[in-house]
Amino acid sequence: MAARDPGPFALGTALRLGIAGAEANVAVGVSRLGGSATWIGRVGDDELGELVLRELRAEGVTTVAARDAAPTSLLLKERRTSTRSRTRYYRTRTAGARLTADDIPEHVVAGAAVLHVTGITPALGEGPAQAVTRAVDIAADAGVTISLDINFRSLLWSEAEARRVLLPLLRRSDLVFAGPHEAGLVVPGAEGPEELAQGICDLGPGGAVIKIGADGAYALLDGRPHRQPAVPVQVHDSVGAGDAFAAGYLAELLAGEPPQRRLRTAALLGAFAVSTAGDWEGLPRRSELGLLDHHDDIVR
């Protein structure tokens, strides 16, 4: 539930009902660029659970979802000012927090080109953490590329707990996405995107992408450094930018594109995400990727 206008929730405000979630956002972004995406999760056997599945399927995402007697998780997004938002999670004892390793279909994960997981699901409890570990186990055994977005959320767990749970997953990953602070959780003492990326790769992954906001991104991929500037846009809502970035990168990885193309498309999707409302609603189709190249042509 997202506020339409700036202001405190305590005074009451109109809300927009939609769906969101880190892994779901990535799945939609990949699908819109022509890739094939499957989302695995657990939703309540209620109207909100039906909304989640309908929206994902409408976006071309295949869903493998268990239905649960517990309610679908809820997120409240407050636009406290025109430039600052605050998020409140209602996840305890909800369907998503009851995800288990038994919910992970081995044939789906083993048959994938890439398994993408984030640090949000393991933060929901022991069951969800075991589910992510199970998915990584299957992918590793099948030779599937494993992509991890650290995606640290301080409202869900502490830095120490996140480090304890995520380090084993990171060591088995092939590709890691992180912001500077998130990278610092697993590579303490490192400074600057170059040191952070190298520190992550030293732990096992062959690739690390450090997202540095308005300064773009720095990637270390198979030992080679790459820099990608941000695409300049007017920021409307920064939530979902990291998921969009990962979606753009993974879509091009699936398409067999080289690193610089992956990073360019990732930056473009991040720009679309921050310049439109919602976590995923404004993400582009492949035919729209050139829209942001025409800065002096507002109406096309």
Helices and strands as residue ranges (DSSP letters): E 2-3, G 9-11, E 15-16, H 22-32, E 38-44, H 47-58, E 62-68, E 74-79, E 85-90, G 96-98, G 101-103, H 106-110, E 114-118, G 121-124, H 126-142, E 145-149, H 159-171, E 175-178, H 180-186, H 192-202, E 207-211, G 213-215, E 217-221, E 224-228, H 241-254, H 259-274, G 286-293
